[in-house]
């Protein structure tokens, strides 16, 4: 988006000056950026660009997992990134989705999200591959689920039907139940529609387990990283598994009535073996990752 903005400004302000415009146009294509990274690091193999809005990072990691499980690859580098730009900010502002105060996911008084920017990249590989090269194993990705919500282009189903479906799908693939999940890193944007929908889905999915289930949204601290959100939150989950603590949600005060689970609002040490991470995006794309502690 930033490259596009630069191209547009120069085209409007200096229409007869074409210096660097060709470079901007070429680098605007994401596959060119990825190709340059591959060349710089000496990697080989296909490039897949997943642009599923705020679920992109989660989908990219899940797609890498699918490639390895199906023996199409032994090692895959996957992640997500996004950078703030005026056009992106204006888009969310026009939807009245940006908080005029602070981002408070799952709080009854929430009033919108806070934008951030960042990136995370992970190497996923078979166990044999990791052992051969003496890699430090950070954790195990045990499941990935994806689904499409056709309810609305920018709003989730009010009762979280598709969210519930993708969480159940991921658990079925991993062979786990809500009782096995120690922590959920929620999508939790701080917007009215997303959080109530996700809260309904988590509460329904967890059932009796909800009363003791720990949930938080780290977007309250780092902002919504859009295309980078799912990947960065996967890294947060790996930190949780390795360091045995729960990341708190700052500024949380009054829970939404739909929250039948525990919202972590203070850092706490605990035993964490399996975590679940949700990522949802405009266009109705949903992704759920389940990660397990490596011992």
N, C-alpha and C positions, 0 to 999 in steps of 0.2 A: 504493500500500500504506500509506503514512504517513497519507493522508487516511482510509482505511478504519480504521486503528488508532485514530485520534483519534475517529472517529464511534463506534466500538465502546466505547472507554473511557468516553466521556461517557454513552452509553446504559446502561452497566452501573453506573456510579458515581452518576449523576444522571439517572435515567430520566424524571423529570418536567421536566427542563430541556432545552429544544430550541434554545437560542441557538446559532446558526451551524451547526446540524446540516443544515439545508436546503442551505446553501452547500457544505458538505463533500460532501453527496450529489451535488450537481450537478457539482462540480469533479472528483469521482472518475471521471467519464466522460472518457476521453482526448480524444474529439472536441471537447469543450467547451474544453479547454486549447488545442487546435490552432486552434479557431475564434477564440479570443481573440488568438492570435498573428497570425493572418491579418488580423483587424480592426485590430490595433495597427500593423501594418506596411503596411497598404493592399494586401495581396495578394488575388488572386482565383483561382478554380479549385477543383477537387475536393480533398477531404481523404481520405487513405488511411492508416489506422492498421494497421501490421503488428506483430503480437504473436507473434513466433516465438522466444520465450525469448532465448537468448544469440546467436542468429543474426539478431535483429531489425534491428540497425543495418546489417549487410551486405545483408540482404534489401531494406531500404528504399532503399538506394543503388542496388542492382541493379534494383529496380522502377522507380526514376526513370530509369535508363538505358534500360530497355525502353520507357517512355513516349516518350522523346525519339527513339529509333531508329525507332519505329513512327509517328512524326509526330503523336502524340496531344498532345504538348506541346513547346514551344520551350525552356522553362526550368522546372526543378523544384527546389524546396528539399527536401532529404532528410537524415535523420540518425537518431541514436538516443540515448537517455538512460536513466538509471536512478538511483534514490536508495536508499541503504541504509535498511532498517527492521528492526525486531525480528523481524517475521514471516519476512522473506526470510532473515535470518541463521539463525533457528531451523530453517527448512526445509533449508538446506544442512548445518546441524549435525546434524540428524536422519539425514541420509544419510551422515554421517561423511565428508563431502567437504572439510571445512575443515582446513587444515594446522595442527597444534599447534606447528610450528616456523616455517619460512619456505617460501614457494612456490618450487619448483625444477622448472620444466617440463623434461621429457625427461631429468631426472637419474635414475639408477638408484635413488637413495635418496629420491625424492620421496614426500611423504605428504599431499598435498592442495593445495587452492587457497587464495588469499587474496582476500577480497572487497574491492572498491573501489567508487567511484561517480564518475560523470562523464558528459559529453555531448559530442557533436560534430555539427555541421550543415554540410552542403556545398551549394553551388549547382551543379547540373549543367545544362548548356545546349548548344545547337548551337554550332558554331564561328562561324557567321554572327552569332548573337546576342551571343556574347562579344566579337567584334570591333566590332560596332556600338556597344556601350556602353563600349568601351575597357577591358574587364576584364583583370585580371592572371590569366593562365591558369596554374594550379598544376600541372596534369598532365592526362593523357587516360585516361579509363576505357575500356578496349578490350574488356572481356568480363565476363560475369556468368554463373555457373552455379548452379543450385539443384537439390536432390534430397531425397527423403525416405528415411530409414533406418527400416525397420519391424522392426528386430531387437529393440529394447527401448525402453521409455519413457524411461529415464534413462541407458542405457549404449549406447555405439556398438558396431558390429560389431567383434569382436576383431581381425580382419584388415584393418579399414578399407575394406571393399568399397565402401560408398557414398561415402566420402571420395574414394577413387580415382576413382569414377565422376564425381563433380562436378568434380574437378580436370581430368580428361580432357575433360569437356564444355566447361568454360570455355576450355581451350586450343584445342579444335577451333573454337569460335566466333571466337576471336581470330586463328586461323591461326598459332599459335606452338607450339613444342615445348619440352620441359624444357631443352633446350640454350639456349633464348632467355631463360629466366628467370634473373635475376641474384640474386634474394633472395626468400625466402618469410617472410612474417610469419604464423607458425603460430597456430592456435587455442590450443594449448599451455596447458592449464589448470593443470597440475601434479598432476592426479589420476592414479591408477594406470591406469585403463581408458582415459581419453581419450588420454593421451600415447602409450601403446603402440600403440593403434589408428591414430592419426594418423601415428606414426613408420613403421609398416608401410606405410601408404598412400603417404606421400611417397617412401619408399625404392623401392617398387614402381613408382610413377609416374615417378620420375627415372631409374631404371635405372642405366646407367654414369655418368650425370651426377651421381648422388648424392654421389660421392666429393669433388666440388668445389663442391657446392651449399651456399650459406650460408643458414642458417635460424635464427630466434630467436623467442621469445615474449616480448613486452613486458609480459605479465601479471605476470612476475616483479618488475617495477618498479612498476607502477601498480595491480596487482590486477586481478581479474576484474570488469569493469564491466557484466556481464550484458547488458541490452538496449542499452547504450551501447558495448559492446566492439567490435563490427564497424565502427561508424562512427569511433570514436577510432582504431582500428588502420588504417583507410583513410587517416586524416590522417597517421598515423605513416609510412605508405608514401609519401604525397606529400612529406613532409619528407625521406625517404630519397632520393627521386628529385630533388628540387630542390637538396639540399645535398650529395649524393654521399657519404653515409656510411651505415654499417650500425648499427642500434640493437642494443646488446648485451643479452644475457640475464644478469642478475646472479646470483650465488650458484650458478652451474652448475659442477659438478665432475666427476661420473662419468656418462658417457653411457649411456643405456638401450641394451641390446644391439640393439634394433630400429632404432636410429639409424645409418643408413649415410651420413648427411649430416653437414656441419659445423655445429655449434651455435656461433653467434657469442657469445663471452663477454667480449669486449673491444671498445670502440668502435674502428672503423677506417674510414679514408677509402678509397674505391674507386670504380670506374666502375659506375654502376647505371642501366640503361635501362628494364628491365621487371621489375616485382615482382608477386608473387601473394600474396593474403591470404585465409586460411581462417577461417570462422566456423561453429560448430556449436552446436546447441541441444537442450535436452530436448524430447522428442517426436520426435526423429530428423530435424530439419530441418538441412540443410547448405547453405552458401553459399560461393562462391569468387568473388573479384573479381580482375581483372588490370588493372594500371595501367601506363602508359607515360610516360616522361619527355617533357616538351614542350620542344622547342628551336626 
